[in-house]
Amino acid sequence: MAEVADPRTASAGPPTAASVSGVTGPGASVPAGSVPAESVSAGSVPAGRGVPRWVWSLPPVVVLALVFLYPLALVVRQSFTPENGGGAFDAYSSVFASTAFREALGTTVWLAVGATVGCLVLGFALALVIAFVPFPGARAVSRFIDVFLSFPSFLITLALLFIYGTVGMANGIWTDVLGVADGPFHFLTTPWGVLLAEITYFTPFVMRPLLAAFSQLDTAQLEVASSLGAGPARIVRRVILPEALPAIAAGGSLVLVMCLNEFGIVLFTGAKDVTTLPMLVYGKAILESDYTAACVVAVVNIAISVGLFGLYRVVSKRAGA
């Protein structure tokens, strides 16, 4: 006779972990992973999920957009919307055709290039002396260069005014000794005075990477070259200069970018005949109230600066800065 299954056993469903292990009751141990995740109590796992990473980037992006990108967008938009109406590029055509803009662009470029060349030559020479010529206080001078980098540019200009200004020390000594009414030093109000001030201020920006490069130079190469009869000039040209080229390129490109945007030195020297792009922006916006033309010049200045800064970053990356 066929055995009839117990209905209670048939409706029990698949065996549970406790029944499989042969242990029942409230104190039964359950093997790990045999209980579904839904049955785990809420208090045994952290409440909620982690905050996405992009959320943490929102605050700095918002601050950057409000403080920098939005004003920059306003400047660009103003350059394409002339106050007196007209086409979007009418302001650019008018500014590019003006003699003042072309002269300011030429003055800015030649001052920046001249100051960069002067900083490279002077900075390389001074860095050589500090790094390879032992003298008392060399370490203090090297540390002072780091402090000098924090000085504002107008401070150096004021110092030059105290020395070479119309009523400065040099003219005062000249008039006192010779008994004349006026001294011969009036170059600070000329482009050469601006060039001198920029070279004086920006030279440490070239020296700093050079000193770092010289500190990593293997002195054994210098000793071998000297033992083979090479003179100081030959050692500098054949051993030191090739090792310093990346640092020279990085420092020079940085100085070039900073000189293109320099405003304080030109303003504090009082050189009225020296008009650079930043000075032209100041004149158009503050003195002439021509904000559209000022924005056009500013956009051009920004475009040149960003391009040169990109070049600086490429050179710095290759130099290991």
C-alpha positions as CSV (number, residue, x, y, z in Angstrom):
1,M,0.0,0.0,0.0
2,A,1.4,3.4,-1.0
3,E,2.6,5.5,1.9
4,V,0.8,8.8,2.2
5,A,3.0,11.8,2.9
6,D,2.3,13.9,5.9
7,P,0.7,17.2,4.7
8,R,2.7,19.1,7.4
9,T,5.9,17.9,6.1
10,A,5.1,18.5,2.5
11,S,4.1,22.2,3.0
12,A,7.2,22.9,5.1
13,G,9.2,24.1,2.0
14,P,13.0,23.8,1.5
15,P,15.0,23.0,4.6
16,T,16.5,25.9,6.6
17,A,20.1,26.3,7.6
18,A,19.2,25.4,11.1
19,S,17.5,22.2,10.1
20,V,20.4,21.2,7.9
21,S,22.9,21.7,10.6
22,G,20.8,19.6,12.9
23,V,20.4,22.3,15.5
24,T,17.1,24.0,16.2
25,G,16.0,26.5,18.6
26,P,16.8,30.1,19.4
27,G,20.4,29.4,20.2
28,A,21.2,27.7,16.9
29,S,24.3,28.9,15.1
30,V,23.8,29.8,11.4
31,P,26.7,29.3,8.9
32,A,28.0,32.5,7.4
33,G,26.4,33.6,4.2
34,S,23.3,31.3,4.7
35,V,21.0,34.2,5.7
36,P,19.8,36.6,3.1
37,A,21.0,40.2,3.3
38,E,17.4,41.3,3.7
39,S,17.1,39.5,7.1
40,V,20.1,41.3,8.6
41,S,18.9,43.8,11.2
42,A,19.2,47.5,10.3
43,G,21.5,48.3,13.3
44,S,24.2,45.9,12.1
45,V,25.2,48.0,9.0
46,P,26.0,51.7,8.5
47,A,22.9,53.7,7.9
48,G,22.7,55.2,4.3
49,R,25.2,55.1,1.6
50,G,28.5,57.1,1.2
51,V,28.4,60.6,-0.4
52,P,29.5,60.6,-4.0
53,R,32.8,62.1,-4.6
54,W,31.6,64.7,-7.1
55,V,29.5,66.3,-4.3
56,W,32.8,67.2,-2.5
57,S,34.0,69.0,-5.6
58,L,30.9,71.3,-5.8
59,P,32.0,73.9,-3.1
60,P,35.4,74.8,-4.7
61,V,33.9,74.7,-8.2
62,V,31.1,77.1,-7.1
63,V,33.5,79.4,-5.3
64,L,35.8,79.4,-8.4
65,A,32.9,80.1,-10.7
66,L,31.6,83.0,-8.6
67,V,34.9,84.6,-7.8
68,F,36.8,84.1,-11.1
69,L,34.9,82.6,-13.9
70,Y,31.8,84.8,-13.7
71,P,33.7,88.1,-13.7
72,L,35.9,86.8,-16.5
73,A,32.8,85.8,-18.5
74,L,31.5,89.4,-18.0
75,V,34.7,90.9,-19.3
76,V,34.6,88.6,-22.4
77,R,30.9,89.4,-23.0
78,Q,31.5,93.1,-22.6
79,S,34.2,93.0,-25.2
80,F,31.7,91.6,-27.8
81,T,28.9,94.1,-26.9
82,P,29.8,97.7,-27.8
83,E,28.0,100.3,-25.7
84,N,27.2,102.3,-28.8
85,G,25.8,99.3,-30.7
86,G,27.3,97.6,-33.7
87,G,28.6,94.2,-34.5
88,A,30.2,91.8,-32.1
89,F,33.7,92.3,-33.5
90,D,33.5,96.1,-34.1
91,A,35.2,96.8,-30.8
92,Y,38.0,94.4,-31.6
93,S,38.5,96.0,-35.1
94,S,38.5,99.5,-33.6
95,V,41.0,98.6,-30.9
96,F,43.3,96.6,-33.2
97,A,43.4,99.5,-35.7
98,S,44.3,102.1,-33.1
99,T,47.9,103.3,-32.8
100,A,47.7,103.2,-29.0
101,F,47.1,99.5,-28.9
102,R,49.8,98.6,-31.4
103,E,52.3,100.7,-29.5
104,A,51.3,99.2,-26.1
105,L,51.5,95.7,-27.5
106,G,55.0,96.4,-28.9
107,T,56.2,98.0,-25.7
108,T,54.8,95.2,-23.6
109,V,56.5,92.5,-25.7
110,W,59.9,94.2,-25.9
111,L,60.0,95.0,-22.2
112,A,59.0,91.5,-21.3
113,V,61.5,89.9,-23.6
114,G,64.3,92.3,-22.6
115,A,63.6,91.8,-18.9
116,T,63.6,88.1,-19.4
117,V,66.9,88.1,-21.2
118,G,68.4,90.3,-18.5
119,C,67.1,88.2,-15.7
120,L,68.5,85.0,-17.3
121,V,71.9,86.5,-17.8
122,L,72.1,88.1,-14.3
123,G,70.4,85.3,-12.5
124,F,72.7,82.6,-14.1
125,A,75.8,84.6,-13.1
126,L,74.6,85.2,-9.5
127,A,73.5,81.6,-9.1
128,L,76.9,80.4,-10.3
129,V,78.7,82.6,-7.7
130,I,76.4,81.5,-4.8
131,A,76.5,77.8,-5.7
132,F,80.1,77.3,-6.7
133,V,82.2,80.1,-5.3
134,P,82.6,79.7,-1.5
135,F,82.3,82.9,0.5
136,P,81.0,83.8,3.9
137,G,77.3,84.2,4.1
138,A,76.5,82.2,0.9
139,R,73.8,80.3,2.7
140,A,72.2,83.5,4.1
141,V,72.1,85.0,0.6
142,S,70.4,81.9,-0.7
143,R,67.8,82.1,2.0
144,F,67.3,85.8,1.4
145,I,66.4,85.0,-2.2
146,D,63.5,83.0,-0.9
147,V,62.3,85.9,1.2
148,F,62.8,88.3,-1.7
149,L,60.3,86.4,-3.8
150,S,57.6,87.5,-1.3
151,F,58.3,91.2,-1.8
152,P,55.7,93.2,-3.8
153,S,57.0,94.7,-7.0
154,F,56.3,98.3,-6.1
155,L,58.6,98.0,-3.1
156,I,61.6,97.4,-5.4
157,T,60.5,100.4,-7.5
158,L,60.3,102.6,-4.5
159,A,63.8,101.6,-3.5
160,L,65.1,102.5,-7.0
161,L,63.3,105.8,-6.7
162,F,65.1,106.6,-3.5
163,I,68.4,105.9,-5.2
164,Y,67.9,107.1,-8.8
165,G,64.9,109.3,-8.6
166,T,64.8,113.0,-9.3
167,V,65.4,113.8,-5.7
168,G,67.1,110.5,-4.9
169,M,70.5,109.8,-3.3
170,A,72.5,109.7,-6.6
171,N,71.2,113.0,-7.8
172,G,71.6,114.5,-4.3
173,I,75.2,113.5,-4.1
174,W,75.9,114.8,-7.6
175,T,74.4,118.2,-6.8
176,D,76.1,118.5,-3.5
177,V,79.6,117.6,-4.9
178,L,79.4,119.7,-8.1
179,G,77.1,122.4,-6.8
180,V,74.7,122.2,-9.7
181,A,71.0,122.5,-9.5
182,D,70.0,119.2,-11.1
183,G,71.5,115.7,-11.3
184,P,72.0,113.6,-14.4
185,F,69.9,110.6,-13.3
186,H,66.4,110.7,-14.9
187,F,66.2,107.4,-16.6
188,L,63.7,105.8,-14.2
189,T,60.8,107.6,-16.0
190,T,61.9,106.1,-19.4
191,P,61.5,102.5,-20.7
192,W,65.1,101.8,-19.5
193,G,64.1,102.6,-15.9
194,V,61.1,100.2,-16.2
195,L,63.4,97.5,-17.7
196,L,65.9,98.0,-14.8
197,A,63.2,97.7,-12.2
198,E,61.8,94.5,-13.8
199,I,65.2,92.9,-14.0
200,T,66.0,93.8,-10.4
201,Y,62.7,92.4,-9.2
202,F,62.3,89.2,-11.3
203,T,66.0,88.0,-11.3
204,P,65.4,85.9,-8.1
205,F,62.6,84.1,-9.9
206,V,65.3,82.7,-12.2
207,M,67.9,82.2,-9.5
208,R,65.6,79.9,-7.4
209,P,65.2,77.1,-9.9
210,L,68.9,77.5,-10.9
211,L,70.1,77.0,-7.4
212,A,67.9,74.0,-7.0
213,A,69.4,72.5,-10.2
214,F,73.0,73.3,-9.1
215,S,72.4,71.6,-5.8
216,Q,71.6,68.3,-7.6
217,L,74.7,68.6,-9.9
218,D,77.3,65.9,-9.3
219,T,80.4,67.6,-8.2
220,A,82.5,64.7,-9.4
221,Q,81.9,65.9,-13.0
222,L,83.4,69.2,-12.1
223,E,86.4,67.6,-10.4
224,V,87.0,65.4,-13.4
225,A,86.7,68.3,-15.8
226,S,89.1,70.3,-13.7
227,S,91.6,67.5,-13.4
228,L,91.6,67.2,-17.2
229,G,92.7,70.8,-17.6
230,A,89.4,72.5,-18.3
231,G,89.2,76.1,-17.3
232,P,86.3,77.7,-15.4
233,A,84.7,79.0,-18.6
234,R,84.9,75.7,-20.3
235,I,83.5,73.9,-17.3
236,V,80.5,76.3,-17.2
237,R,79.9,75.9,-20.9
238,R,80.4,72.1,-21.2
239,V,79.3,70.8,-17.8
240,I,77.1,73.2,-15.9
241,L,75.1,74.9,-18.6
242,P,73.7,71.7,-20.2
243,E,72.5,70.6,-16.7
244,A,71.0,74.0,-16.1
245,L,69.1,74.4,-19.3
246,P,65.7,73.0,-18.0
247,A,65.8,75.3,-15.0
248,I,66.7,78.2,-17.2
249,A,63.8,77.5,-19.6
250,A,61.4,77.1,-16.7
251,G,62.5,80.3,-14.9
252,G,62.7,82.3,-18.1
253,S,59.2,81.3,-19.2
254,L,57.8,82.2,-15.8
255,V,59.5,85.6,-15.8
256,L,58.2,86.3,-19.3
257,V,54.6,85.6,-18.2
258,M,54.9,87.8,-15.2
259,C,56.5,90.7,-17.1
260,L,53.7,90.7,-19.6
261,N,51.2,91.3,-16.8
262,E,53.3,93.7,-14.7
263,F,51.4,96.8,-13.7
264,G,52.9,98.1,-10.4
265,I,56.4,98.7,-11.6
266,V,55.3,100.7,-14.6
267,L,52.9,102.7,-12.5
268,F,55.3,103.5,-9.6
269,T,58.2,104.5,-11.9
270,G,56.0,107.3,-13.2
271,A,57.0,106.6,-16.8
272,K,54.2,108.5,-18.5
273,D,55.5,107.6,-22.0
274,V,55.6,103.9,-21.2
275,T,52.2,102.3,-21.9
276,T,51.9,98.5,-21.6
277,L,48.8,96.4,-22.1
278,P,47.9,96.5,-18.4
279,M,48.4,100.2,-18.3
280,L,46.3,100.6,-21.4
281,V,43.5,98.6,-19.7
282,Y,43.8,101.0,-16.7
283,G,43.7,104.1,-18.9
284,K,40.7,102.9,-21.0
285,A,38.7,101.9,-18.0
286,I,39.5,104.4,-15.3
287,L,40.6,107.5,-17.2
288,E,38.5,107.3,-20.4
289,S,35.6,105.2,-19.1
290,D,35.7,103.2,-22.3
291,Y,34.9,99.8,-20.7
292,T,34.4,98.0,-24.0
293,A,37.8,98.9,-25.3
294,A,39.3,98.1,-21.9
295,C,37.7,94.6,-22.0
296,V,39.0,94.0,-25.5
297,V,42.6,94.8,-24.4
298,A,42.1,92.7,-21.3
299,V,41.0,89.7,-23.4
300,V,44.0,90.0,-25.6
301,N,46.3,90.2,-22.6
302,I,44.6,87.2,-21.0
303,A,44.9,85.2,-24.2
304,I,48.7,85.9,-24.5
305,S,49.2,85.2,-20.8
306,V,47.3,81.9,-20.9
307,G,49.3,80.8,-24.0
308,L,52.6,81.6,-22.4
309,F,51.5,80.0,-19.1
310,G,50.7,76.8,-21.0
311,L,54.2,76.9,-22.5
312,Y,55.6,77.5,-19.0
313,R,53.8,74.4,-17.7
314,V,55.1,72.3,-20.5
315,V,58.7,73.4,-20.0
316,S,58.4,73.0,-16.2
317,K,57.0,69.5,-16.6
318,R,59.9,68.5,-18.8
319,A,62.3,70.1,-16.4
320,G,60.8,68.1,-13.5
321,A,59.5,71.2,-11.6
